[in-house]
């Protein structure tokens, strides 16, 4: 029997810093959600082999496989917990997470510092919240005038944006519409995924933020020419 494989590799055998970070991050996720690290790792392996698995409150989906890596999406209900690549050689190990799980006060502090990973457009599903992403504007339909619940009229249009993995609608209202042009790069923060007319929409509510982070070069040039 190969004892070293039964007990998992020691830290020293992982020469790449990326391997350390992957294992530590996985161990922290298992700790944060109160899941045994062995059960969590075995569920990752199951998803790697069969595309999807469940581990207590977490759903694990293997989204992509290459010769050396596999990309996993981990969700809890409609919330994205993490999306990350894991090297194939780690997935072939036996119980490698135990040695990477911090304990005591240090472990509790690190667990609290874990940031939720946000998906790309192709990963968005109805009901997801607290979505942060950057995208490029590819279409801006002519705005429509609508009668609001507070008794006045407003302009609205559902622009389309992409991050090269997919396309989604993003409703803009009034002054927001005038700030963007086709080709602009935009950033949304704290958005949620809803549906309208059978299509997914990324909506930015009162607690969210929408901003243009890079204007299209053609728009910049036109503005400069108009200014003389």
N, C-alpha and C positions, 0 to 999 in steps of 0.2 A: 504493500500500500504506500502511496506517495503521501506522506504525512503533511508535507508543506502545502499540498493542494487541498487536503481535507480541512485544514485550518485557515486557508486563504493566504495570499501572499503577504509578506511583511512589507512595511513601508519602503524599505531600502531597495526592493526589487523594482518599484515603480520609478523609473529614471526621469520621466517627463513631468514637468510641473503641472501640465494640463491634466495628467492622470490624478495627481494629488487633489487638485481643485475639484475635479468631477466627483471623486469619491467622498470628499469632505462635504460637498454640496448635497449629494444624495443622502448622506448620513444626517445632515441637518434637517432635510425635509422629513425624513422618517421620525426624527425627534420632535419636530414642530407639530406633527399630526398624530403623535402618540402611537406610532406603528413600529413593531419590532423590525429592526434593520434587516434581519435575514428574510422575513416575510416580504418586506418591501423590495429587496433585491431580487428575490425569486419571482415576484410579480413582474418586475422589469424584464427578466429573462423570458418569462412566459409570453409577454407582449412581443418581445423580439422574435420569438418562434411562431406565435399565432396571431400577431398583429394587435391584439387587444387583451387586456386583463383588468381585473379589479382587485384592489387591496384595501379592505375596510371602506373608508369613505372616499378613496381616491380611484379615479379611472385612469388607466395608463394605456396610451395608444402609440404604437410604433408607426410613425408617419413616413419614414424613408429609410432605406437600407443602401449602403454602399459596401465596397469590399472591406473597408476598415472601420466604418462607423455605422451607428444607427441613431436616428433622430426621434426623440420621444416627446409627446405632449401629455402632460399630467394635469388633470382637472379635478375639481371637487364641486359637483353640481355644475353650475354655469360659470364658476370661477376658475381661471387659469392659474395653476400653482407654479408650473415651470414648463419650459420647452428647451431642451438641451440635447446635444449629441453625446453619445457614450461610445468609446472605442470598443471594438469587437473583442479584443483580448481581455478587457475587464469583464464583459458579459460572460466570457467562458470560464471565469474564475469561480471559486466556491466561497461564499460568505465573506467577501472582501471588505464589508462596511464596518465591522465591529471595531477595527483598530483606528477608524477615522471618525468615530463619534466622540466629540468632546463631552466631558461630564462636569458636574458641579456648577458653580456660579458662572464660569466661563462659557459653558455650554448654553446656559439659559440666556446669557447676554447675546451670544451669537445667533441663537434661534430667533430672538426678537428682531435682529437686524436683517433677517432674510427679506429680500424684496421680491414682490410678486413679479414673475416674468410675464410679459405681455406678448400676445401672439401676432403673427402677420395676418394680412387680410384673409388669406386662404383658410386660416384656422378659426375665424370668427364664427360664433354660433349664437342663435337667438338667446337672449337673457344674460349674456356676459356683461359684466360691469367693470368699471375702473380701467378702461382700455386706453393706453397711451400708444400712439404710433405716428410715424411720419409717412407722408404719401405725396403723390404728384397729381395735380388736377388735370384731367383729360377731357372733361366735358362740362359745360355750364349752360343748361337749358334756359330759355327765356323765362324770367320771373313771372309768377302769377300773383294777382291780388286776391287775398283771402280775408274773410270777416272773422275776427278773433273772438274769443270768449269774453273779452273785456269790453267788446262793443266798438272796436275800431277796425280799420283796415291795415293790412301789413303785406309786404312783398316776401315771397318765399320761392326758392328753387332748390331742387335736389341735384347738386353737382355730383359728378362721378370722379372718384380718386382711385389711384392704384399704387401699390408698392412693389410691383413686378410679380407678385404672387397671386394677385386677384384684383377684382374691382368691386367697389361698394359705393352706395349712395351716401351723401353727407348733406343733410338739409341746412341751408343758410338762410338767414332772415335779414331783411332791411339793410342796414349799413354793412353787414358782413359781406353781402353779395358784391358790393362795390370795391372790396379790398382784394379780390382774387381775379386771376386771369388763367386761361388754359396754359399749362406748362409750369405754373407756380408750384413750389414745394411748400406743403403746409404741415402743421403739427397739431394734433388734437390730444387733449389730456383729460382724463377722468370721464371718458365717454361711455355710452352703453349701446348694446346691440339690440335693435328692435326690428319689426317688419312693417312695411307699408306697401300695399298693392302687390303682395306676394314676394317682395324683394327685401333683402336685408338692408338696414340702414344703420349708420353709425351716428348717434345723436349726442350732441354736447349740451347738457343741461346747465342749470344755474351754477352747479358746483364744478363745472368743467371749463375748459378753455380752448379756444380756436385761434391760431395765429399763422400768418404767412412768414416762413423762415427764409425763403429765397424767391425773389421775383424772376419771372421768365425774362431772358436776355432781350427778346424782341420788344417786350413791354417797356423795359428800361430804356432801350434805344429810342422808342417812340416818344417817351416822356422827355428825354434829353433834347430831341429834335424840336418838340413843341416849345420847350423852354428857351430855344435859341442857342 
